[in-house]
Amino acid sequence: MDVSLTEARDAGRQPGGLRGHLTAAADLFDEATAQVIADRFIRVLAAVAVGPQASRGSPGPRSRRAVHVLREWNDTAAEVPSGTLPELFEAQAARTPDAVAVTCDGVSVSYGELDGRAGRLARLLVARGRARSRWWR
């Protein structure tokens, strides 16, 4: 999808709005979908044009389906434990030291090993005067 916007000018070269063009690949989008995308883009531009006094929370009316997606599918509410990231990581490492914490290029490292490596790196950086944090023992 390609969108281009240009500023329109009147005969006196004063700003006269925006002109836009949307090109959608026919093998990816049917006409109705491209129209929905264009309509939503126009609503966002209109909301932005209102200025900073406008509510940032709602770019305008939404379709019933969009509201469903926002309320139902995107319901990711979850309790978040309190504490700093290092504290939370240490607590997880203490609870499940043998569980896989990270995998990269087929190599897995457990929480216990990663906690140990992080601690060694922190001590090395403190010894070299490059860190003053007490994130890890």
Secondary structure as UniProt FT lines:
FT   STRAND          2..9
FT   TURN            11..12
FT   STRAND          15..23
FT   TURN            26..28
FT   HELIX           31..50
FT   TURN            52..53
FT   HELIX           64..68
FT   HELIX           69..73
FT   HELIX           85..95
FT   TURN            97..98
FT   STRAND          100..104
FT   TURN            105..106
FT   STRAND          107..110
FT   HELIX           111..127
FT   TURN            128..129
//
